């Protein structure tokens, strides 16, 4: 056994060991205690440090928050100040604009007042000048009139003395003096007209020189006055009522102001679907040709505006055959003979000129003031149908169309003689010979399958003539086949006297006075001299119309 082990097993060694172990135990406890204290101190220090750090962090956060709030507040204050400044600036500018506007309006009012004053002065000066011109013209007229009266009295004195001696000589002399007076009157009117034109030109020059728009730096523009004869100016007509209307346009009762003469004016719109420039020009040509026949509607003048074409026609105061038939039911045979004989003359004249009417019916046959018929409305007429030439196309009014038109075949003047026969049948019975209802094919079948019925009391000559007019085969139809004037129905007609309007008419409607009609307010487009807006070589006046008297 080792010595060390023996000592430790001895009682003294055991005591020493116990003491040693106690000391070691104490030492360990102290070390544990110290280490625990140290550990606690470290934790406390850490805790303090952490607390200090979190406090510092909170302080920094708080400070940052305060700084942010201060920045936001400062920015908000700056923005509010900026907005207030801008609103004040806007208000200031608005006040300035209002003030400037008021100033400008004041200037405008002053300028208008100045313009009005200058305008009143011009009007006053113009009125004075016109008054002086009127006084001068009245004085000239009065002087010339007194001179003419004096001269006439001087001339009539010796004429009265000579009339007792030689009546024929006095008549010749008086006629001669009347002609001289007319020539003097015409010369005086021409001179006065020339004087008025010169005065107008001087007045226009003076007005243009006074016009502020044509002075200064602005270049002067010439004033172009278009001189038109009175019948070619729509302003020289008064319009009273509408007497006819259709797809072509309308017809108005009017009066030519200088003569106070009643006329009918047909008005066509240039740009409508049914009226092209070719159709309008064609109707103007046909109306010019119609002046050669007494039983066709006469045209006095044709003229135009930007949008309309005007046909000045004679006014038929007796209205139309259609209105006469509607009023009386059917017409006496003598009246039918007279009216249809004049229609024969008119149709033969048109056909000799190569013209077919294509719309002959009672509504297009008028009665003039003396009781003679006038065929009107050449809107559907066709030209240059001469010899073997034919035309085609649907034309005319249902019930009056010839079968060859309904068959869409080529045709010639025979279609007018068919319509003539239908019109005669309508005048004699008051009804149409064939129904106008249904389609074109149905109307054609009715004509072929169902011949017209003739009243038992119909005149024998008319009963023989009508079937020859209503012949389905146009080559066998009277008018084309044979001379209709030689038919027994017209045996009592003196054709020479008829053509010269010497036969007595069934009745004479007469012509009403212009004063019996009120003026109808109507406006048209302006009358332009532009070639683009006008039909070429269109406007003209009938040379036989004495519109100047």
PyMOL commands that set and color helices and strands:
alter all, ss='L'
color gray80, all
select helices_A, chain A and resi 3-9+11-165+167-210+212-214+230-232+234-236+277-290+321-328+333-352+362-364+403-406+414-429+440-449+460-469+474-476+484-486+488-490+495-499+514-516
alter helices_A, ss='H'
color red, helices_A
select strands_A, chain A and resi 237-246+249-256+261-269+299-304+308-314+365-367+373-375+540-541
alter strands_A, ss='S'
color yellow, strands_A
deselect
rebuild
show_as cartoon
